Amino acid sequence: MEKSIGIVICNYNKKEYIVNCIQSVLSSSISGFDIYVVDNASTDDSVSCIQKEFGNKISLIVNNENLGGSGGF
C-alpha cells in the first residue's frame, strides 16, 4: 500500500514531549502515513530514546547542529 501522508516532527531537547507525540500519532485511527522525526542536535538523550522506543516505525534524521524549526522542517 502506497503511503500518502508524511508527518514531519522537529525536536530539540524535548524527549518526553516527542515520545508522547509519536505515540499519539501511531495510535491514531488514521493509517497510510510515514513519520519523520528531525532531531536538532539534542543533548537530552532524545535520539537514543526515540530509537529504543520506536525503532523502524519511524525515520529519524539527526542533525549535527540545531538548525531551528525552519532548518528542521
mmCIF file of the N, C-alpha and C atoms, coordinates in Angstrom:
data_MODEL
# 
_entry.id   MODEL 
# 
loop_
_atom_site.group_PDB 
_atom_site.id 
_atom_site.type_symbol 
_atom_site.label_atom_id 
_atom_site.label_alt_id 
_atom_site.label_comp_id 
_atom_site.label_asym_id 
_atom_site.label_entity_id 
_atom_site.label_seq_id 
_atom_site.pdbx_PDB_ins_code 
_atom_site.Cartn_x 
_atom_site.Cartn_y 
_atom_site.Cartn_z 
_atom_site.occupancy 
_atom_site.B_iso_or_equiv 
_atom_site.pdbx_formal_charge 
_atom_site.auth_seq_id 
_atom_site.auth_comp_id 
_atom_site.auth_asym_id 
_atom_site.auth_atom_id 
_atom_site.pdbx_PDB_model_num 
ATOM 1   N N  . MET A 1 1  ? 0.840  -1.181 0.000  1.00 0.00 ? 1  MET A N  1 
ATOM 2   C CA . MET A 1 1  ? 0.000  0.000  0.000  1.00 0.00 ? 1  MET A CA 1 
ATOM 3   C C  . MET A 1 1  ? 0.887  1.247  0.000  1.00 0.00 ? 1  MET A C  1 
ATOM 4   N N  . GLU A 1 2  ? 0.656  2.117  -0.939 1.00 0.00 ? 2  GLU A N  1 
ATOM 5   C CA . GLU A 1 2  ? 1.409  3.366  -1.007 1.00 0.00 ? 2  GLU A CA 1 
ATOM 6   C C  . GLU A 1 2  ? 0.923  4.334  0.069  1.00 0.00 ? 2  GLU A C  1 
ATOM 7   N N  . LYS A 1 3  ? 1.863  4.923  0.758  1.00 0.00 ? 3  LYS A N  1 
ATOM 8   C CA . LYS A 1 3  ? 1.518  5.859  1.830  1.00 0.00 ? 3  LYS A CA 1 
ATOM 9   C C  . LYS A 1 3  ? 1.394  7.256  1.247  1.00 0.00 ? 3  LYS A C  1 
ATOM 10  N N  . SER A 1 4  ? 0.327  7.936  1.609  1.00 0.00 ? 4  SER A N  1 
ATOM 11  C CA . SER A 1 4  ? 0.055  9.240  1.009  1.00 0.00 ? 4  SER A CA 1 
ATOM 12  C C  . SER A 1 4  ? 0.281  10.412 1.958  1.00 0.00 ? 4  SER A C  1 
ATOM 13  N N  . ILE A 1 5  ? 0.661  10.128 3.201  1.00 0.00 ? 5  ILE A N  1 
ATOM 14  C CA . ILE A 1 5  ? 0.859  11.191 4.180  1.00 0.00 ? 5  ILE A CA 1 
ATOM 15  C C  . ILE A 1 5  ? 2.254  11.062 4.775  1.00 0.00 ? 5  ILE A C  1 
ATOM 16  N N  . GLY A 1 6  ? 2.961  12.177 4.844  1.00 0.00 ? 6  GLY A N  1 
ATOM 17  C CA . GLY A 1 6  ? 4.254  12.230 5.527  1.00 0.00 ? 6  GLY A CA 1 
ATOM 18  C C  . GLY A 1 6  ? 4.133  13.198 6.693  1.00 0.00 ? 6  GLY A C  1 
ATOM 19  N N  . ILE A 1 7  ? 4.438  12.744 7.877  1.00 0.00 ? 7  ILE A N  1 
ATOM 20  C CA . ILE A 1 7  ? 4.351  13.566 9.081  1.00 0.00 ? 7  ILE A CA 1 
ATOM 21  C C  . ILE A 1 7  ? 5.772  13.887 9.520  1.00 0.00 ? 7  ILE A C  1 
ATOM 22  N N  . VAL A 1 8  ? 6.090  15.195 9.594  1.00 0.00 ? 8  VAL A N  1 
ATOM 23  C CA . VAL A 1 8  ? 7.423  15.630 9.991  1.00 0.00 ? 8  VAL A CA 1 
ATOM 24  C C  . VAL A 1 8  ? 7.323  16.294 11.364 1.00 0.00 ? 8  VAL A C  1 
ATOM 25  N N  . ILE A 1 9  ? 8.122  15.811 12.293 1.00 0.00 ? 9  ILE A N  1 
ATOM 26  C CA . ILE A 1 9  ? 8.125  16.353 13.655 1.00 0.00 ? 9  ILE A CA 1 
ATOM 27  C C  . ILE A 1 9  ? 9.561  16.765 13.983 1.00 0.00 ? 9  ILE A C  1 
ATOM 28  N N  . CYS A 1 10 ? 9.746  18.023 14.357 1.00 0.00 ? 10 CYS A N  1 
ATOM 29  C CA . CYS A 1 10 ? 11.070 18.509 14.769 1.00 0.00 ? 10 CYS A CA 1 
ATOM 30  C C  . CYS A 1 10 ? 11.199 18.406 16.284 1.00 0.00 ? 10 CYS A C  1 
ATOM 31  N N  . ASN A 1 11 ? 12.412 18.137 16.729 1.00 0.00 ? 11 ASN A N  1 
ATOM 32  C CA . ASN A 1 11 ? 12.667 18.014 18.157 1.00 0.00 ? 11 ASN A CA 1 
ATOM 33  C C  . ASN A 1 11 ? 13.986 18.676 18.520 1.00 0.00 ? 11 ASN A C  1 
ATOM 34  N N  . TYR A 1 12 ? 13.994 19.316 19.682 1.00 0.00 ? 12 TYR A N  1 
ATOM 35  C CA . TYR A 1 12 ? 15.231 19.791 20.290 1.00 0.00 ? 12 TYR A CA 1 
ATOM 36  C C  . TYR A 1 12 ? 15.070 19.731 21.801 1.00 0.00 ? 12 TYR A C  1 
ATOM 37  N N  . ASN A 1 13 ? 15.691 18.738 22.409 1.00 0.00 ? 13 ASN A N  1 
ATOM 38  C CA . ASN A 1 13 ? 15.710 18.577 23.870 1.00 0.00 ? 13 ASN A CA 1 
ATOM 39  C C  . ASN A 1 13 ? 14.325 18.510 24.506 1.00 0.00 ? 13 ASN A C  1 
ATOM 40  N N  . LYS A 1 14 ? 13.409 17.822 23.871 1.00 0.00 ? 14 LYS A N  1 
ATOM 41  C CA . LYS A 1 14 ? 12.061 17.628 24.430 1.00 0.00 ? 14 LYS A CA 1 
ATOM 42  C C  . LYS A 1 14 ? 11.708 16.149 24.412 1.00 0.00 ? 14 LYS A C  1 
ATOM 43  N N  . LYS A 1 15 ? 12.553 15.349 25.047 1.00 0.00 ? 15 LYS A N  1 
ATOM 44  C CA . LYS A 1 15 ? 12.437 13.885 24.993 1.00 0.00 ? 15 LYS A CA 1 
ATOM 45  C C  . LYS A 1 15 ? 11.036 13.385 25.358 1.00 0.00 ? 15 LYS A C  1 
ATOM 46  N N  . GLU A 1 16 ? 10.494 13.844 26.469 1.00 0.00 ? 16 GLU A N  1 
ATOM 47  C CA . GLU A 1 16 ? 9.174  13.354 26.889 1.00 0.00 ? 16 GLU A CA 1 
ATOM 48  C C  . GLU A 1 16 ? 8.078  13.786 25.915 1.00 0.00 ? 16 GLU A C  1 
ATOM 49  N N  . TYR A 1 17 ? 8.162  15.015 25.433 1.00 0.00 ? 17 TYR A N  1 
ATOM 50  C CA . TYR A 1 17 ? 7.154  15.513 24.504 1.00 0.00 ? 17 TYR A CA 1 
ATOM 51  C C  . TYR A 1 17 ? 7.182  14.756 23.184 1.00 0.00 ? 17 TYR A C  1 
ATOM 52  N N  . ILE A 1 18 ? 8.397  14.502 22.667 1.00 0.00 ? 18 ILE A N  1 
ATOM 53  C CA . ILE A 1 18 ? 8.499  13.836 21.373 1.00 0.00 ? 18 ILE A CA 1 
ATOM 54  C C  . ILE A 1 18 ? 8.018  12.389 21.462 1.00 0.00 ? 18 ILE A C  1 
ATOM 55  N N  . VAL A 1 19 ? 8.328  11.715 22.542 1.00 0.00 ? 19 VAL A N  1 
ATOM 56  C CA . VAL A 1 19 ? 7.854  10.335 22.711 1.00 0.00 ? 19 VAL A CA 1 
ATOM 57  C C  . VAL A 1 19 ? 6.328  10.313 22.781 1.00 0.00 ? 19 VAL A C  1 
ATOM 58  N N  . ASN A 1 20 ? 5.738  11.209 23.558 1.00 0.00 ? 20 ASN A N  1 
ATOM 59  C CA . ASN A 1 20 ? 4.269  11.279 23.647 1.00 0.00 ? 20 ASN A CA 1 
ATOM 60  C C  . ASN A 1 20 ? 3.642  11.624 22.307 1.00 0.00 ? 20 ASN A C  1 
ATOM 61  N N  . CYS A 1 21 ? 4.263  12.539 21.572 1.00 0.00 ? 21 CYS A N  1 
ATOM 62  C CA . CYS A 1 21 ? 3.742  12.935 20.266 1.00 0.00 ? 21 CYS A CA 1 
ATOM 63  C C  . CYS A 1 21 ? 3.749  11.764 19.287 1.00 0.00 ? 21 CYS A C  1 
ATOM 64  N N  . ILE A 1 22 ? 4.867  11.058 19.218 1.00 0.00 ? 22 ILE A N  1 
ATOM 65  C CA . ILE A 1 22 ? 4.962  9.912  18.306 1.00 0.00 ? 22 ILE A CA 1 
ATOM 66  C C  . ILE A 1 22 ? 3.961  8.831  18.701 1.00 0.00 ? 22 ILE A C  1 
ATOM 67  N N  . GLN A 1 23 ? 3.851  8.548  19.989 1.00 0.00 ? 23 GLN A N  1 
ATOM 68  C CA . GLN A 1 23 ? 2.884  7.543  20.440 1.00 0.00 ? 23 GLN A CA 1 
ATOM 69  C C  . GLN A 1 23 ? 1.465  7.939  20.055 1.00 0.00 ? 23 GLN A C  1 
ATOM 70  N N  . SER A 1 24 ? 1.144  9.210  20.184 1.00 0.00 ? 24 SER A N  1 
ATOM 71  C CA . SER A 1 24 ? -0.185 9.697  19.832 1.00 0.00 ? 24 SER A CA 1 
ATOM 72  C C  . SER A 1 24 ? -0.467 9.511  18.343 1.00 0.00 ? 24 SER A C  1 
ATOM 73  N N  . VAL A 1 25 ? 0.497  9.850  17.516 1.00 0.00 ? 25 VAL A N  1 
ATOM 74  C CA . VAL A 1 25 ? 0.311  9.695  16.069 1.00 0.00 ? 25 VAL A CA 1 
ATOM 75  C C  . VAL A 1 25 ? 0.152  8.217  15.712 1.00 0.00 ? 25 VAL A C  1 
ATOM 76  N N  . LEU A 1 26 ? 0.999  7.367  16.276 1.00 0.00 ? 26 LEU A N  1 
ATOM 77  C CA . LEU A 1 26 ? 0.925  5.940  15.964 1.00 0.00 ? 26 LEU A CA 1 
ATOM 78  C C  . LEU A 1 26 ? -0.379 5.297  16.428 1.00 0.00 ? 26 LEU A C  1 
ATOM 79  N N  . SER A 1 27 ? -0.988 5.832  17.480 1.00 0.00 ? 27 SER A N  1 
ATOM 80  C CA . SER A 1 27 ? -2.230 5.237  17.979 1.00 0.00 ? 27 SER A CA 1 
ATOM 81  C C  . SER A 1 27 ? -3.476 5.874  17.358 1.00 0.00 ? 27 SER A C  1 
ATOM 82  N N  . SER A 1 28 ? -3.305 6.790  16.429 1.00 0.00 ? 28 SER A N  1 
ATOM 83  C CA . SER A 1 28 ? -4.460 7.438  15.804 1.00 0.00 ? 28 SER A CA 1 
ATOM 84  C C  . SER A 1 28 ? -5.196 6.455  14.892 1.00 0.00 ? 28 SER A C  1 
ATOM 85  N N  . SER A 1 29 ? -6.387 6.812  14.530 1.00 0.00 ? 29 SER A N  1 
ATOM 86  C CA . SER A 1 29 ? -7.196 5.946  13.660 1.00 0.00 ? 29 SER A CA 1 
ATOM 87  C C  . SER A 1 29 ? -6.836 6.109  12.190 1.00 0.00 ? 29 SER A C  1 
ATOM 88  N N  . ILE A 1 30 ? -6.012 7.069  11.877 1.00 0.00 ? 30 ILE A N  1 
ATOM 89  C CA . ILE A 1 30 ? -5.559 7.295  10.504 1.00 0.00 ? 30 ILE A CA 1 
ATOM 90  C C  . ILE A 1 30 ? -4.454 6.293  10.184 1.00 0.00 ? 30 ILE A C  1 
ATOM 91  N N  . SER A 1 31 ? -4.410 5.831  8.948  1.00 0.00 ? 31 SER A N  1 
ATOM 92  C CA . SER A 1 31 ? -3.342 4.920  8.536  1.00 0.00 ? 31 SER A CA 1 
ATOM 93  C C  . SER A 1 31 ? -2.752 5.425  7.218  1.00 0.00 ? 31 SER A C  1 
ATOM 94  N N  . GLY A 1 32 ? -1.725 4.763  6.763  1.00 0.00 ? 32 GLY A N  1 
ATOM 95  C CA . GLY A 1 32 ? -1.118 5.124  5.492  1.00 0.00 ? 32 GLY A CA 1 
ATOM 96  C C  . GLY A 1 32 ? -0.223 6.343  5.579  1.00 0.00 ? 32 GLY A C  1 
ATOM 97  N N  . PHE A 1 33 ? 0.588  6.429  6.634  1.00 0.00 ? 33 PHE A N  1 
ATOM 98  C CA . PHE A 1 33 ? 1.492  7.566  6.770  1.00 0.00 ? 33 PHE A CA 1 
ATOM 99  C C  . PHE A 1 33 ? 2.883  7.099  7.174  1.00 0.00 ? 33 PHE A C  1 
ATOM 100 N N  . ASP A 1 34 ? 3.855  7.954  6.895  1.00 0.00 ? 34 ASP A N  1 
ATOM 101 C CA . ASP A 1 34 ? 5.219  7.777  7.368  1.00 0.00 ? 34 ASP A CA 1 
ATOM 102 C C  . ASP A 1 34 ? 5.502  8.903  8.351  1.00 0.00 ? 34 ASP A C  1 
ATOM 103 N N  . ILE A 1 35 ? 6.275  8.610  9.398  1.00 0.00 ? 35 ILE A N  1 
ATOM 104 C CA . ILE A 1 35 ? 6.663  9.621  10.371 1.00 0.00 ? 35 ILE A CA 1 
ATOM 105 C C  . ILE A 1 35 ? 8.156  9.879  10.214 1.00 0.00 ? 35 ILE A C  1 
ATOM 106 N N  . TYR A 1 36 ? 8.498  11.151 10.072 1.00 0.00 ? 36 TYR A N  1 
ATOM 107 C CA . TYR A 1 36 ? 9.884  11.588 10.004 1.00 0.00 ? 36 TYR A CA 1 
ATOM 108 C C  . TYR A 1 36 ? 10.145 12.486 11.203 1.00 0.00 ? 36 TYR A C  1 
ATOM 109 N N  . VAL A 1 37 ? 11.087 12.099 12.041 1.00 0.00 ? 37 VAL A N  1 
ATOM 110 C CA . VAL A 1 37 ? 11.472 12.928 13.184 1.00 0.00 ? 37 VAL A CA 1 
ATOM 111 C C  . VAL A 1 37 ? 12.837 13.518 12.874 1.00 0.00 ? 37 VAL A C  1 
ATOM 112 N N  . VAL A 1 38 ? 12.919 14.841 12.957 1.00 0.00 ? 38 VAL A N  1 
ATOM 113 C CA . VAL A 1 38 ? 14.180 15.539 12.750 1.00 0.00 ? 38 VAL A CA 1 
ATOM 114 C C  . VAL A 1 38 ? 14.649 16.033 14.110 1.00 0.00 ? 38 VAL A C  1 
ATOM 115 N N  . ASP A 1 39 ? 15.793 15.533 14.545 1.00 0.00 ? 39 ASP A N  1 
ATOM 116 C CA . ASP A 1 39 ? 16.329 15.969 15.820 1.00 0.00 ? 39 ASP A CA 1 
ATOM 117 C C  . ASP A 1 39 ? 17.435 16.985 15.570 1.00 0.00 ? 39 ASP A C  1 
ATOM 118 N N  . ASN A 1 40 ? 17.295 18.139 16.188 1.00 0.00 ? 40 ASN A N  1 
ATOM 119 C CA . ASN A 1 40 ? 18.228 19.249 16.006 1.00 0.00 ? 40 ASN A CA 1 
ATOM 120 C C  . ASN A 1 40 ? 19.349 19.233 17.049 1.00 0.00 ? 40 ASN A C  1 
ATOM 121 N N  . ALA A 1 41 ? 20.127 18.142 17.050 1.00 0.00 ? 41 ALA A N  1 
ATOM 122 C CA . ALA A 1 41 ? 21.302 18.019 17.918 1.00 0.00 ? 41 ALA A CA 1 
ATOM 123 C C  . ALA A 1 41 ? 20.950 18.084 19.408 1.00 0.00 ? 41 ALA A C  1 
ATOM 124 N N  . SER A 1 42 ? 19.913 17.384 19.797 1.00 0.00 ? 42 SER A N  1 
ATOM 125 C CA . SER A 1 42 ? 19.516 17.351 21.207 1.00 0.00 ? 42 SER A CA 1 
ATOM 126 C C  . SER A 1 42 ? 20.631 16.794 22.083 1.00 0.00 ? 42 SER A C  1 
ATOM 127 N N  . THR A 1 43 ? 20.684 17.281 23.310 1.00 0.00 ? 43 THR A N  1 
ATOM 128 C CA . THR A 1 43 ? 21.683 16.814 24.272 1.00 0.00 ? 43 THR A CA 1 
ATOM 129 C C  . THR A 1 43 ? 21.024 16.098 25.450 1.00 0.00 ? 43 THR A C  1 
ATOM 130 N N  . ASP A 1 44 ? 19.724 15.828 25.345 1.00 0.00 ? 44 ASP A N  1 
ATOM 131 C CA . ASP A 1 44 ? 18.975 15.233 26.467 1.00 0.00 ? 44 ASP A CA 1 
ATOM 132 C C  . ASP A 1 44 ? 18.660 13.753 26.262 1.00 0.00 ? 44 ASP A C  1 
ATOM 133 N N  . ASP A 1 45 ? 19.412 13.066 25.411 1.00 0.00 ? 45 ASP A N  1 
ATOM 134 C CA . ASP A 1 45 ? 19.208 11.629 25.166 1.00 0.00 ? 45 ASP A CA 1 
ATOM 135 C C  . ASP A 1 45 ? 17.956 11.343 24.338 1.00 0.00 ? 45 ASP A C  1 
ATOM 136 N N  . SER A 1 46 ? 17.405 12.363 23.683 1.00 0.00 ? 46 SER A N  1 
ATOM 137 C CA . SER A 1 46 ? 16.214 12.172 22.848 1.00 0.00 ? 46 SER A CA 1 
ATOM 138 C C  . SER A 1 46 ? 16.431 11.120 21.773 1.00 0.00 ? 46 SER A C  1 
ATOM 139 N N  . VAL A 1 47 ? 17.563 11.202 21.080 1.00 0.00 ? 47 VAL A N  1 
ATOM 140 C CA . VAL A 1 47 ? 17.813 10.325 19.936 1.00 0.00 ? 47 VAL A CA 1 
ATOM 141 C C  . VAL A 1 47 ? 17.803 8.860  20.350 1.00 0.00 ? 47 VAL A C  1 
ATOM 142 N N  . SER A 1 48 ? 18.554 8.503  21.380 1.00 0.00 ? 48 SER A N  1 
ATOM 143 C CA . SER A 1 48 ? 18.589 7.094  21.783 1.00 0.00 ? 48 SER A CA 1 
ATOM 144 C C  . SER A 1 48 ? 17.237 6.632  22.321 1.00 0.00 ? 48 SER A C  1 
ATOM 145 N N  . CYS A 1 49 ? 16.525 7.515  22.988 1.00 0.00 ? 49 CYS A N  1 
ATOM 146 C CA . CYS A 1 49 ? 15.190 7.168  23.487 1.00 0.00 ? 49 CYS A CA 1 
ATOM 147 C C  . CYS A 1 49 ? 14.234 6.897  22.324 1.00 0.00 ? 49 CYS A C  1 
ATOM 148 N N  . ILE A 1 50 ? 14.263 7.753  21.311 1.00 0.00 ? 50 ILE A N  1 
ATOM 149 C CA . ILE A 1 50 ? 13.405 7.571  20.131 1.00 0.00 ? 50 ILE A CA 1 
ATOM 150 C C  . ILE A 1 50 ? 13.753 6.264  19.437 1.00 0.00 ? 50 ILE A C  1 
ATOM 151 N N  . GLN A 1 51 ? 15.051 6.001  19.255 1.00 0.00 ? 51 GLN A N  1 
ATOM 152 C CA . GLN A 1 51 ? 15.471 4.760  18.595 1.00 0.00 ? 51 GLN A CA 1 
ATOM 153 C C  . GLN A 1 51 ? 15.021 3.531  19.381 1.00 0.00 ? 51 GLN A C  1 
ATOM 154 N N  . LYS A 1 52 ? 15.165 3.592  20.695 1.00 0.00 ? 52 LYS A N  1 
ATOM 155 C CA . LYS A 1 52 ? 14.787 2.463  21.551 1.00 0.00 ? 52 LYS A CA 1 
ATOM 156 C C  . LYS A 1 52 ? 13.280 2.230  21.534 1.00 0.00 ? 52 LYS A C  1 
ATOM 157 N N  . GLU A 1 53 ? 12.511 3.293  21.653 1.00 0.00 ? 53 GLU A N  1 
ATOM 158 C CA . GLU A 1 53 ? 11.049 3.184  21.735 1.00 0.00 ? 53 GLU A CA 1 
ATOM 159 C C  . GLU A 1 53 ? 10.390 2.812  20.403 1.00 0.00 ? 53 GLU A C  1 
ATOM 160 N N  . PHE A 1 54 ? 10.905 3.352  19.283 1.00 0.00 ? 54 PHE A N  1 
ATOM 161 C CA . PHE A 1 54 ? 10.171 3.242  18.024 1.00 0.00 ? 54 PHE A CA 1 
ATOM 162 C C  . PHE A 1 54 ? 10.910 2.530  16.903 1.00 0.00 ? 54 PHE A C  1 
ATOM 163 N N  . GLY A 1 55 ? 12.194 2.303  17.058 1.00 0.00 ? 55 GLY A N  1 
ATOM 164 C CA . GLY A 1 55 ? 12.955 1.539  16.075 1.00 0.00 ? 55 GLY A CA 1 
ATOM 165 C C  . GLY A 1 55 ? 12.659 1.915  14.642 1.00 0.00 ? 55 GLY A C  1 
ATOM 166 N N  . ASN A 1 56 ? 12.221 0.931  13.867 1.00 0.00 ? 56 ASN A N  1 
ATOM 167 C CA . ASN A 1 56 ? 11.971 1.164  12.446 1.00 0.00 ? 56 ASN A CA 1 
ATOM 168 C C  . ASN A 1 56 ? 10.548 1.625  12.139 1.00 0.00 ? 56 ASN A C  1 
ATOM 169 N N  . LYS A 1 57 ? 9.778  2.011  13.145 1.00 0.00 ? 57 LYS A N  1 
ATOM 170 C CA . LYS A 1 57 ? 8.422  2.525  12.910 1.00 0.00 ? 57 LYS A CA 1 
ATOM 171 C C  . LYS A 1 57 ? 8.455  3.955  12.380 1.00 0.00 ? 57 LYS A C  1 
ATOM 172 N N  . ILE A 1 58 ? 9.601  4.618  12.545 1.00 0.00 ? 58 ILE A N  1 
ATOM 173 C CA . ILE A 1 58 ? 9.753  5.998  12.099 1.00 0.00 ? 58 ILE A CA 1 
ATOM 174 C C  . ILE A 1 58 ? 11.082 6.143  11.368 1.00 0.00 ? 58 ILE A C  1 
ATOM 175 N N  . SER A 1 59 ? 11.228 7.257  10.655 1.00 0.00 ? 59 SER A N  1 
ATOM 176 C CA . SER A 1 59 ? 12.518 7.626  10.072 1.00 0.00 ? 59 SER A CA 1 
ATOM 177 C C  . SER A 1 59 ? 13.082 8.750  10.923 1.00 0.00 ? 59 SER A C  1 
ATOM 178 N N  . LEU A 1 60 ? 14.289 8.560  11.423 1.00 0.00 ? 60 LEU A N  1 
ATOM 179 C CA . LEU A 1 60 ? 14.914 9.537  12.305 1.00 0.00 ? 60 LEU A CA 1 
ATOM 180 C C  . LEU A 1 60 ? 16.075 10.208 11.588 1.00 0.00 ? 60 LEU A C  1 
ATOM 181 N N  . ILE A 1 61 ? 16.019 11.519 11.512 1.00 0.00 ? 61 ILE A N  1 
ATOM 182 C CA . ILE A 1 61 ? 17.081 12.315 10.910 1.00 0.00 ? 61 ILE A CA 1 
ATOM 183 C C  . ILE A 1 61 ? 17.727 13.104 12.046 1.00 0.00 ? 61 ILE A C  1 
ATOM 184 N N  . VAL A 1 62 ? 19.032 12.935 12.219 1.00 0.00 ? 62 VAL A N  1 
ATOM 185 C CA . VAL A 1 62 ? 19.736 13.575 13.328 1.00 0.00 ? 62 VAL A CA 1 
ATOM 186 C C  . VAL A 1 62 ? 20.696 14.628 12.763 1.00 0.00 ? 62 VAL A C  1 
ATOM 187 N N  . ASN A 1 63 ? 20.411 15.885 13.072 1.00 0.00 ? 63 ASN A N  1 
ATOM 188 C CA . ASN A 1 63 ? 21.283 16.975 12.644 1.00 0.00 ? 63 ASN A CA 1 
ATOM 189 C C  . ASN A 1 63 ? 22.470 17.106 13.587 1.00 0.00 ? 63 ASN A C  1 
ATOM 190 N N  . ASN A 1 64 ? 23.591 17.571 13.064 1.00 0.00 ? 64 ASN A N  1 
ATOM 191 C CA . ASN A 1 64 ? 24.805 17.767 13.868 1.00 0.00 ? 64 ASN A CA 1 
ATOM 192 C C  . ASN A 1 64 ? 24.763 19.075 14.648 1.00 0.00 ? 64 ASN A C  1 
ATOM 193 N N  . GLU A 1 65 ? 23.847 19.962 14.288 1.00 0.00 ? 65 GLU A N  1 
ATOM 194 C CA . GLU A 1 65 ? 23.688 21.223 14.981 1.00 0.00 ? 65 GLU A CA 1 
ATOM 195 C C  . GLU A 1 65 ? 22.216 21.599 14.997 1.00 0.00 ? 65 GLU A C  1 
ATOM 196 N N  . ASN A 1 66 ? 21.851 22.493 15.894 1.00 0.00 ? 66 ASN A N  1 
ATOM 197 C CA . ASN A 1 66 ? 20.463 22.948 15.991 1.00 0.00 ? 66 ASN A CA 1 
ATOM 198 C C  . ASN A 1 66 ? 20.190 23.926 14.851 1.00 0.00 ? 66 ASN A C  1 
ATOM 199 N N  . LEU A 1 67 ? 19.384 23.499 13.900 1.00 0.00 ? 67 LEU A N  1 
ATOM 200 C CA . LEU A 1 67 ? 19.051 24.338 12.745 1.00 0.00 ? 67 LEU A CA 1 
ATOM 201 C C  . LEU A 1 67 ? 17.754 25.099 12.946 1.00 0.00 ? 67 LEU A C  1 
ATOM 202 N N  . GLY A 1 68 ? 17.170 24.996 14.118 1.00 0.00 ? 68 GLY A N  1 
ATOM 203 C CA . GLY A 1 68 ? 15.912 25.671 14.382 1.00 0.00 ? 68 GLY A CA 1 
ATOM 204 C C  . GLY A 1 68 ? 14.753 24.970 13.709 1.00 0.00 ? 68 GLY A C  1 
ATOM 205 N N  . GLY A 1 69 ? 13.549 25.488 13.934 1.00 0.00 ? 69 GLY A N  1 
ATOM 206 C CA . GLY A 1 69 ? 12.346 24.885 13.343 1.00 0.00 ? 69 GLY A CA 1 
ATOM 207 C C  . GLY A 1 69 ? 12.388 24.873 11.830 1.00 0.00 ? 69 GLY A C  1 
ATOM 208 N N  . SER A 1 70 ? 12.734 26.022 11.231 1.00 0.00 ? 70 SER A N  1 
ATOM 209 C CA . SER A 1 70 ? 12.747 26.071 9.765  1.00 0.00 ? 70 SER A CA 1 
ATOM 210 C C  . SER A 1 70 ? 13.801 25.174 9.177  1.00 0.00 ? 70 SER A C  1 
ATOM 211 N N  . GLY A 1 71 ? 14.960 25.112 9.804  1.00 0.00 ? 71 GLY A N  1 
ATOM 212 C CA . GLY A 1 71 ? 16.013 24.221 9.300  1.00 0.00 ? 71 GLY A CA 1 
ATOM 213 C C  . GLY A 1 71 ? 15.632 22.773 9.456  1.00 0.00 ? 71 GLY A C  1 
ATOM 214 N N  . GLY A 1 72 ? 14.932 22.451 10.528 1.00 0.00 ? 72 GLY A N  1 
ATOM 215 C CA . GLY A 1 72 ? 14.489 21.075 10.748 1.00 0.00 ? 72 GLY A CA 1 
ATOM 216 C C  . GLY A 1 72 ? 13.444 20.630 9.748  1.00 0.00 ? 72 GLY A C  1 
ATOM 217 N N  . PHE A 1 73 ? 12.510 21.530 9.468  1.00 0.00 ? 73 PHE A N  1 
ATOM 218 C CA . PHE A 1 73 ? 11.469 21.175 8.503  1.00 0.00 ? 73 PHE A CA 1 
ATOM 219 C C  . PHE A 1 73 ? 12.006 21.228 7.090  1.00 0.00 ? 73 PHE A C  1 
# 
